[in-house]
Amino acid sequence: MVAMLVFLIAAAAASVIIWRLEQARLDVERAHIATYAGHHAHMIERHIEKALSATYALAALVRQGDGAVSNFAALVEEMLPFYTGVSALGLAPDGIVNQMIPLAGNEKALGHNLLQDPARTREAFLARDTGKLTLAGPFNLVQGGLGAAGRFPVFLKDEAGASFFWGFVVVLLRFPEVLEPAQMAHLIENNLDYALWRIHPDTGQKQIIAASTSAMLIAPIEQVIQVPNATWMLSVSPVAGWSNPGRLALMATLGLFFALLLAAATKILIKLKAHQQQLETRTAEVKTRQEDLNHAQAVARIGSWTFDLIHNELRWSEETCRLFGLPPGAVPDYARFLERVHPDDRARVDQVWQAALSGAPYDIEHRIVVNGAIRWVHERAQLEFDANGTAQRSVGTVQDITERKQIKQALQQSEQRYRGLSEDMPALICQYLPDSTLVYVNRAYCDYFEQPPEALLGQQFLDFLPVEAALAVKDFYLSLTPEVPSKTYQHPVTAYGAIRWHEWTDHAFFDDQGQFTHFQGIGHDITERKHTETELRIAATAFESQEGMMITDTTQAILRVNRAFTLITGYSAEEAVGRNPRLLKSGRHDAAFFTTMWGHIEQDGQWQGEIWNRRPNGSVYLIWLTITGVKDESSAITHYVGTLTDITQRKIAEDEIKHLAFYDSLTELPNRRLLLDRLHQAIAASDRNQRYGALLFIDLDNFKTLNDTLGHDYGDLLLQQVAERLVTCVRKKDTVARLGGDEFVVMLEDLSRNLQEAVTQTRLVGEKILTVLNQPYPLVDQWRHSTPSIGITLFSHHQETVKQLLKQADLAMYAAKAAGRNTLRFFELTEFTCL
């Protein structure tokens, strides 16, 4: 019942959340489509304004010719290509159309009196009475087709200087041609329907000018388009409507799943409460079993312990606490444990424990000091490791073996009468127990380690061995059996403060039950023989190192190469031996280079440096080469040894690091650091050649708005396209750099020596940049329009510092923004004196 109630509450909450999320999605989608529709509405408005502006040029021609326009047809033919969407231009003196170019298709318009046409008189009289441009239509043209007509009244002055109405200049717009520059097809490509319409001034009814569908749009976004003496509307809505049934279904499913999950969790919590009661009962049972275990350990005199290595928590059983002289329930740690270990055994115990942390077994007998008495214990432990080989936890036992040790000591005493025979032997003779404790050493053994017998007896034989050798010897001991009781082996020994090698013959002794009791070993020093073998192995290993190596005689004939040489150069030993190292030459170094190199070798006995070589396949690579002369007893060179390392990739990495330091990661343009360096050089060059240079500071208008509305991904894409366009506006020797954000700098060098000519050259580049950056930008799923503000300053003859030039260009840029943006301004000292 409780789970069902939780489900119903969760389902209701999920429904509210889904409804709010859907409303938020619709708001975002409408805002996005509104922006896109606004862009196209702006384009329609701008292109119609541009098309109608042709009337101003015709009116100027009429006024210039005092009512007569010579070569009217030729002039119009030249004008039409500049006004996209204009199908014809005409003159109507006294309101009567007498010229229309092109004439083909417009013949019916000639003789038409605009002031007496019942359907169009209103716009004609409005234009004449207000003196302003008017737009009539869309309507069915007299000459056929759908179009709109722009009429601009022309007024002339008579001989007395009074103005009088001359007539109209007419521009004819045809649909849908006039809408082509607005790229309305992009709306359809983005799954959007549109309708361009107006309210007819005569009928008051909605008139469709252009539409992508005949169906009614669903809750469309409306954008206003202002045209002369009229208002048009652009309506846009998704083809499939605003709702998204698939998304709503998915969200509803997720909400239902969440409610079910919460209900299931409630049910589980109820079950957990019941399980808790059962757990309390079982805990009591475990406590009883623990008491029984403690009693059993006390009887067997074997304690147990656990060690949590992650949290450094050590726990001892009651019997373990008793063995080490601590009260039951004490909380020890590893350091406190070592305090109980006999001082002479602490290092060995810690060594075995550290080895166990790396995977070795933990099995050791050692002494402890409890209340002033020395006792022997035997410890064993098993460690648990994670997937990375790191120790996590250990479980161990500790057993009191003091009585067994006492028996062993008695055995050692009984055997002393048999050892006199070995005292005069030159070989090293010793006897030791299974735990490697020495129980007998002869005189030669003591002389070898320069210690008396009492200092050696009781020590661990394995302590004289390095850790790796000790582990290997332990494995060797385990291989001995009553059937094969002896073996001969070699291992290192620590003596005279150094490692020396011995060859040992060990014999294992077993009791009647086949249990191992002790060893007897006889050893001989073979250190010198081992050193000779080691030196030979080292020489062979060193030659086969990762560095390429080759050995030549004094005639420079290659005698030997290693495998690394083949990997680096591509030449096998068979291909290289007997040939001269010149087979590696790349051709990038001249004779003087090699003369200098061999001069150093002859004088210093060695040379090292970078050199380019070539492989058999023709690829070139860079190496670090060291050549050393090998001398005999008389200091005469007998051989040359060359070592080579391929550093091609390192060089590539160094070049990449340099690129990252001097170039912008987003646009690949020079950054501020590289720009300042080049600007210093440009100023110095200008001082030498007496030519002007220029600095253009470019800032994108309203860039922050784009970043805030569409996101930084769109902003970065716009910045990359701006960078590409700026590079196309300048020469190869000029510099285009990005300072950061939406700020770019163009540095022009080697301009004219004449100031006015340099200004003109710079202005041409600035206007070209304005034109190029004003073109629409395709940003993923939409087109955006962006404009720049440009500040310009010129430099020459070392008159300004780099800091001053950047400040001047920055001030000029802000002047361009103050002038309304999308323009350029030159820095003039008098204008910015107050700054």
FENNOR-V283461 format. One record per helix or strand of 3 or more residues. SS is the DSSP state (H for helix, E for strand). FROM is the first residue (numbers start at 1). TO is the last residue. If there is no record, write none. Layout:
SS	FROM	TO
SS	FROM	TO
This chain:
H	2	52
H	54	64
H	72	80
E	86	93
E	99	101
H	107	109
H	121	130
E	134	140
E	146	157
E	163	174
H	177	182
H	185	189
E	192	199
E	206	211
E	221	227
E	230	238
H	245	300
E	302	308
E	313	316
H	318	323
H	334	340
H	346	357
E	362	370
E	373	385
E	391	400
H	402	418
H	420	422
E	428	433
E	437	441
H	443	449
H	453	456
H	461	464
H	467	478
E	486	495
E	498	510
E	516	525
H	527	543
E	548	553
E	557	561
H	563	569
H	573	576
H	581	584
H	591	604
E	606	614
E	620	631
E	637	646
H	648	662
H	672	689
E	693	700
H	703	710
H	712	728
E	735	740
E	743	748
H	755	773
E	777	779
E	782	784
E	788	795
H	802	818
E	824	826
